[in-house]
Amino acid sequence: MSDAFGRLDGHTVLVTGGTRGIGRAIALELARAGAKVVANYARNDAAAQATADAAAAEGLALETLRGDLAQPKGMAAVQERLAALPAGGLSIVHAAATGVHRPFEALTLRHWDFTMALNVRAFFELVQTLRPALGAGSAIVAVSSAGAVRTVPAYAAIGSSKGALESLSRHLAAELAPHGIRVNIVSPGSVLTEAWDAFPDKEARIAEGLKRTPRGRFVEPAEVARLTRFLLSPAAEGIVGQTLVIDGGARIVD
């Protein structure tokens, strides 16, 4: 992506879930574009250290910040680090996600609450908590998935949370746009990360997914990261409240 419209110098960007998988790729891509990145994570210190080491090796401005956003203490840690930024000094990418891969009849309210707490409620609370640092020039990107609009086996709780995340993002887009704050959604297709290990039928799903992909391969984390970078950049000023699908054409295949 050309630096003519992809540079993010002077921006501070919070990337939740920013030390593993898609979130890690986004955090590093934004730092390469000149942003000061705060990569939030919940508990995997080894992954956080590996991300910090990778950034340091490239001389990137990236710091890791531990804090489970589904818990008051974790949310407070993020607020303490970022709320003092001047209005317009912060952008947010919500890539953190969790959930339970079980069919509907095997789900409990505990599973439901656990999934919604990070995937939706934490995003809601983040934007409210950090609102003083959001202003003209700020941008917010929520990372969704195909499960927000399509049924996926054993994905009822997670898919519902992603649908709620997309709806909340559209409402935020309408309410915050008059203040110069843009909100959009990135919806990747299948991306091979460690998150796939949670599926009991991982290999079968991968094989079936490849059949549905016109390019013959899945989207890579770096491709999602470049799209996110674009949405945060001035080149995307006219894009507000949209869901941008990046799946290699999988959703156009019957």
C-alpha positions in Angstrom: 0.0 0.0 0.0 1.4 3.4 -1.0 2.7 5.5 1.8 1.1 8.5 0.0 -2.1 7.7 1.8 -1.2 4.8 4.1 1.1 6.6 6.6 -0.2 7.0 10.2 2.6 9.1 11.7 1.4 11.0 14.8 -1.4 8.5 15.4 -1.7 6.4 18.6 -3.7 3.3 17.9 -5.0 0.8 20.5 -5.2 -2.7 19.0 -7.1 -5.1 21.3 -6.0 -8.7 20.9 -2.9 -7.2 19.3 -0.3 -9.9 20.2 -1.7 -12.9 18.4 -3.2 -13.9 15.0 -4.9 -11.2 13.0 -4.6 -8.6 15.8 -0.8 -9.1 15.9 -0.5 -8.6 12.1 -2.6 -5.4 12.4 -0.5 -4.1 15.3 2.8 -4.6 13.4 1.4 -3.2 10.1 0.1 0.0 11.8 3.5 0.4 13.6 5.3 0.0 10.2 3.0 2.8 8.9 4.4 5.1 11.6 1.7 4.8 14.3 2.4 4.5 18.0 0.7 1.2 18.7 -0.5 -0.1 22.1 -1.1 -3.8 21.7 -3.5 -5.0 24.4 -3.7 -8.6 25.4 -5.4 -10.6 28.2 -2.9 -13.2 29.6 -0.5 -14.8 27.1 2.7 -13.1 28.2 4.9 -15.3 25.8 2.9 -14.1 22.8 3.1 -10.5 24.0 6.9 -10.7 24.4 7.3 -12.3 21.0 5.3 -9.4 19.4 7.3 -6.8 21.3 10.6 -8.5 20.2 9.4 -8.5 16.6 8.6 -4.8 16.8 11.9 -4.0 18.5 13.8 -5.8 15.8 12.3 -3.5 13.2 12.6 -0.4 15.4 8.8 0.1 15.6 6.9 2.1 18.2 4.9 -0.7 19.7 4.2 -1.4 23.4 2.2 -4.2 24.9 -0.4 -3.7 27.6 -1.8 -6.5 29.6 -5.4 -6.3 30.7 -8.5 -8.5 30.3 -11.0 -6.1 28.8 -13.9 -8.3 30.0 -12.9 -7.4 33.6 -13.0 -4.0 35.3 -9.3 -4.1 36.2 -8.3 -4.7 32.6 -10.5 -1.9 31.3 -9.1 0.4 33.9 -5.5 -0.4 32.8 -6.3 0.7 29.3 -8.2 3.8 30.4 -5.2 4.8 32.6 -2.8 4.4 29.7 -4.8 6.2 27.0 -7.6 8.4 28.3 -5.3 11.4 28.8 -4.5 11.7 25.1 -5.9 14.9 23.5 -9.2 14.7 21.6 -8.4 13.2 18.3 -5.2 11.6 19.5 -6.4 8.0 19.5 -7.8 5.4 17.1 -9.0 2.0 18.1 -8.9 -1.4 16.4 -11.0 -4.1 18.3 -9.5 -7.4 17.2 -9.8 -9.2 20.5 -12.3 -12.0 20.4 -13.2 -15.2 22.3 -16.0 -17.7 22.4 -17.2 -21.2 22.8 -17.5 -23.6 19.8 -20.6 -25.6 20.6 -24.0 -26.2 19.1 -26.8 -24.2 20.5 -28.2 -27.0 22.7 -24.9 -27.4 24.3 -24.4 -23.7 25.2 -25.1 -22.3 28.6 -25.7 -18.8 29.8 -22.2 -18.8 31.2 -20.8 -19.5 27.6 -23.1 -16.8 26.2 -22.0 -14.2 28.8 -18.3 -15.1 28.4 -18.5 -14.6 24.6 -20.5 -11.4 24.7 -18.3 -9.8 27.4 -15.2 -9.5 25.3 -16.6 -9.5 21.8 -19.3 -6.8 22.3 -19.5 -5.3 25.8 -15.8 -4.6 26.0 -16.0 -2.7 22.6 -18.9 -0.7 23.9 -17.1 0.1 27.1 -13.8 0.9 25.4 -15.4 3.5 23.2 -17.3 5.1 26.1 -14.3 5.0 28.4 -11.9 6.5 25.9 -14.3 8.9 24.3 -12.3 12.0 25.6 -9.3 10.9 23.5 -11.5 10.4 20.4 -12.2 13.3 18.1 -11.7 14.7 14.6 -9.2 12.5 12.9 -9.9 9.4 15.0 -11.0 6.2 13.4 -12.4 2.9 14.9 -12.3 -0.5 13.2 -14.1 -3.5 14.6 -13.0 -6.9 13.4 -15.9 -9.2 12.6 -16.4 -12.5 10.8 -18.6 -14.2 8.3 -20.5 -15.7 11.2 -22.2 -12.3 11.7 -24.3 -12.9 8.6 -24.0 -16.6 7.9 -24.6 -19.7 9.9 -21.6 -21.7 10.8 -21.7 -25.0 12.7 -21.1 -24.7 16.4 -20.8 -20.9 16.1 -24.1 -19.7 17.5 -22.6 -17.7 20.4 -19.7 -16.3 18.5 -21.6 -15.5 15.4 -24.3 -13.7 17.4 -21.7 -11.6 19.1 -20.2 -10.6 15.8 -23.6 -9.7 14.5 -24.1 -7.5 17.6 -20.6 -6.0 17.1 -21.5 -5.0 13.6 -24.8 -3.4 14.6 -23.2 -1.5 17.4 -20.5 -0.3 15.1 -23.0 1.1 12.6 -24.8 3.0 15.4 -21.6 4.3 16.7 -20.7 5.4 13.1 -23.8 7.4 12.8 -23.5 9.1 16.2 -19.7 9.8 16.1 -19.3 10.9 12.5 -20.5 14.5 13.2 -17.5 14.7 15.6 -15.1 13.6 12.9 -14.7 10.1 14.2 -15.1 7.3 11.6 -16.2 3.8 12.5 -16.1 0.8 10.1 -16.0 -3.0 10.2 -13.6 -5.4 8.7 -15.0 -8.9 8.1 -12.3 -11.4 7.1 -13.1 -14.8 5.7 -11.2 -17.8 6.8 -7.7 -16.9 8.1 -5.3 -19.6 9.2 -4.4 -18.7 12.8 -4.2 -20.6 16.0 -7.9 -19.8 16.6 -8.7 -22.7 14.3 -7.4 -25.1 16.9 -10.6 -24.6 18.8 -12.6 -26.3 16.1 -13.0 -30.1 16.8 -13.3 -30.7 13.0 -10.5 -28.3 12.0 -9.1 -30.2 9.0 -12.5 -30.9 7.5 -13.5 -27.2 7.8 -10.3 -26.1 6.2 -10.7 -28.5 3.3 -14.3 -27.3 2.8 -13.4 -23.7 3.1 -10.7 -24.0 0.4 -13.3 -25.4 -2.0 -15.4 -22.2 -1.6 -12.5 -19.9 -2.2 -12.1 -18.8 -5.8 -8.4 -18.0 -5.4 -7.7 -21.4 -4.0 -6.2 -20.1 -0.7 -7.4 -18.3 2.4 -6.9 -14.7 3.2 -3.7 -14.0 5.1 -3.4 -11.9 8.3 -1.2 -9.4 6.4 -4.0 -8.8 3.9 -6.5 -8.0 6.7 -3.9 -5.8 8.3 -3.4 -3.7 5.1 -7.1 -3.2 4.8 -7.3 -2.0 8.4 -4.4 0.3 7.8 -6.3 1.8 4.9 -9.5 2.3 6.9 -7.5 4.2 9.6 -5.8 6.4 7.0 -6.9 9.8 5.5 -7.6 8.0 2.2 -10.7 6.4 3.8 -12.3 9.6 5.0 -15.4 9.0 3.0 -16.0 5.4 4.3 -18.3 5.5 7.3 -20.3 2.7 8.9 -19.4 0.1 6.3 -18.6 -3.6 6.6 -15.7 -4.4 4.3 -15.5 -8.1 3.5 -12.0 -9.5 2.8 -12.4 -13.2 2.1 -10.9 -13.8 -1.4 -14.4 -14.1 -2.9 -15.6 -16.9 -0.6 -18.9 -15.2 0.1 -19.8 -14.9 -3.6 -19.7 -18.7 -4.1 -23.0 -20.6 -3.7 
